[in-house]
Amino acid sequence: MGLEHHNISAISDYLNHDTAFVYHCQYHITNFIRNTYPLVQKIIYISDGVPMHFKNKYNLSNLTFHENDFRFKAEWIYTATSHSKSACDCKIVSTFSSLTMTYTI
Protein backbone atom coordinates (compact mmCIF):
# COMPACT_ATOMS: atom_id res chain seq x y z
CA MET A 1 0.00 0.00 0.00
CA GLY A 2 3.02 2.26 -0.17
CA LEU A 3 3.67 4.92 2.43
CA GLU A 4 -0.01 5.63 2.96
CA HIS A 5 -2.17 4.05 5.67
CA HIS A 6 -5.70 4.48 7.02
CA ASN A 7 -7.13 3.84 10.46
CA ILE A 8 -10.80 2.89 10.57
CA SER A 9 -12.95 3.11 13.69
CA ALA A 10 -16.65 2.46 14.15
CA ILE A 11 -18.30 4.87 16.56
CA SER A 12 -21.98 4.39 17.19
CA ASP A 13 -24.77 4.97 19.71
CA TYR A 14 -25.78 1.34 19.19
CA LEU A 15 -24.80 -0.30 22.48
CA ASN A 16 -25.04 -3.98 21.49
CA HIS A 17 -21.76 -5.33 20.17
CA ASP A 18 -23.47 -8.23 18.45
CA THR A 19 -23.01 -10.06 15.17
CA ALA A 20 -25.34 -7.71 13.29
CA PHE A 21 -23.27 -4.71 14.36
CA VAL A 22 -20.01 -6.41 13.38
CA TYR A 23 -21.48 -7.39 10.00
CA HIS A 24 -22.65 -3.82 9.39
CA CYS A 25 -19.16 -2.49 10.21
CA GLN A 26 -17.54 -5.08 7.97
CA TYR A 27 -19.83 -4.01 5.13
CA HIS A 28 -18.59 -0.41 5.34
CA ILE A 29 -14.96 -1.37 5.92
CA THR A 30 -14.85 -3.76 2.96
CA ASN A 31 -16.43 -1.13 0.69
CA PHE A 32 -13.77 1.36 1.79
CA ILE A 33 -10.99 -1.15 1.15
CA ARG A 34 -12.40 -2.15 -2.24
CA ASN A 35 -12.64 1.50 -3.37
CA THR A 36 -9.33 2.66 -1.88
CA TYR A 37 -7.16 -0.41 -2.54
CA PRO A 38 -8.63 -2.27 -5.52
CA LEU A 39 -5.79 -4.84 -5.62
CA VAL A 40 -6.52 -6.24 -2.13
CA GLN A 41 -7.87 -9.79 -2.32
CA LYS A 42 -7.81 -10.94 1.32
CA ILE A 43 -8.57 -9.36 4.70
CA ILE A 44 -6.98 -10.60 7.91
CA TYR A 45 -8.84 -9.70 11.10
CA ILE A 46 -7.03 -9.77 14.44
CA SER A 47 -9.08 -9.96 17.60
CA ASP A 48 -8.77 -10.93 21.23
CA GLY A 49 -11.41 -12.59 23.40
CA VAL A 50 -11.52 -16.04 21.81
CA PRO A 51 -14.21 -17.57 24.08
CA MET A 52 -16.58 -14.71 23.33
CA HIS A 53 -16.29 -15.28 19.58
CA PHE A 54 -16.86 -19.02 19.76
CA LYS A 55 -19.94 -18.69 21.97
CA ASN A 56 -21.73 -17.07 19.07
CA LYS A 57 -22.18 -19.41 16.11
CA TYR A 58 -22.95 -16.48 13.83
CA ASN A 59 -19.40 -15.13 14.06
CA LEU A 60 -18.03 -18.31 12.49
CA SER A 61 -20.83 -18.29 9.94
CA ASN A 62 -19.92 -14.72 9.08
CA LEU A 63 -16.33 -15.80 8.44
CA THR A 64 -17.47 -18.81 6.40
CA PHE A 65 -19.55 -16.63 4.05
CA HIS A 66 -17.22 -13.63 4.08
CA GLU A 67 -16.13 -14.07 0.46
CA ASN A 68 -19.73 -14.41 -0.75
CA ASP A 69 -20.96 -11.43 1.27
CA PHE A 70 -18.04 -9.01 0.88
CA ARG A 71 -16.10 -10.34 -2.14
CA PHE A 72 -12.88 -10.75 -0.12
CA LYS A 73 -11.23 -13.89 1.21
CA ALA A 74 -10.83 -13.60 4.96
CA GLU A 75 -8.85 -15.00 7.84
CA TRP A 76 -9.50 -14.30 11.50
CA ILE A 77 -6.64 -14.52 13.98
CA TYR A 78 -7.65 -14.78 17.62
CA THR A 79 -5.16 -13.76 20.28
CA ALA A 80 -5.31 -14.36 24.03
CA THR A 81 -7.63 -12.13 25.98
CA SER A 82 -5.62 -9.50 27.79
CA HIS A 83 -8.26 -7.18 29.22
CA SER A 84 -7.79 -4.42 26.64
CA LYS A 85 -4.02 -4.53 26.82
CA SER A 86 -3.18 -6.23 23.53
CA ALA A 87 -1.17 -4.59 20.76
CA CYS A 88 -4.41 -4.15 18.78
CA ASP A 89 -6.10 -2.33 21.66
CA CYS A 90 -3.08 -0.07 22.17
CA LYS A 91 -3.12 0.91 18.50
CA ILE A 92 -6.84 1.67 18.66
CA VAL A 93 -6.45 3.72 21.86
CA SER A 94 -3.51 5.54 20.32
CA THR A 95 -5.56 6.30 17.21
CA PHE A 96 -8.50 7.61 19.24
CA SER A 97 -6.14 9.72 21.36
CA SER A 98 -4.44 11.25 18.33
CA LEU A 99 -7.80 11.93 16.66
CA THR A 100 -9.11 13.52 19.84
CA MET A 101 -6.03 15.70 20.10
CA THR A 102 -6.28 16.64 16.43
CA TYR A 103 -9.88 17.78 16.69
CA THR A 104 -9.68 19.21 20.20
CA ILE A 105 -6.80 21.59 19.54
Residue, then its C-alpha position, 0 to 999 in steps of 0.5 A: m500500500g506504499l507509504e499511505h495508511h488508514n485507520i478505521s474506527a466504528i463509533s456508534d450509539y448502538l450499544n449492542h456489540d453483536t453479530a449484526f453490528v459487526y457485520h454492518c461495520q464489515y460491510h462499510i470497511t470492505n467497501f472502503i478497502r475495495n474502493t481505496y485499494p482495488l488490488v486487495q484480495k484478502i482481509i486478515y482480522i485480528s481480535d482478542g477474546v476467543p471464548m466470546h467469539f466461539k460462543n456465538k455461532y454467527n461469528l463463524s458463519n460470518l467468516t465462512f460466508h465472508e467471500n460471498d458477502f463481501r467479495f474478499k477472502a478472509e482470515w480471522i486470527y484470535t489472540a489471548t484475551s488481555h483485558s484491553k491490553s493487547a497490541c491491537d487495543c493499544k493501537i486503537v487507543s492511540t488512534f482515538s487519542s491522536l484523533t481527539m487531540t487533532y480535533t480538540i486543539 
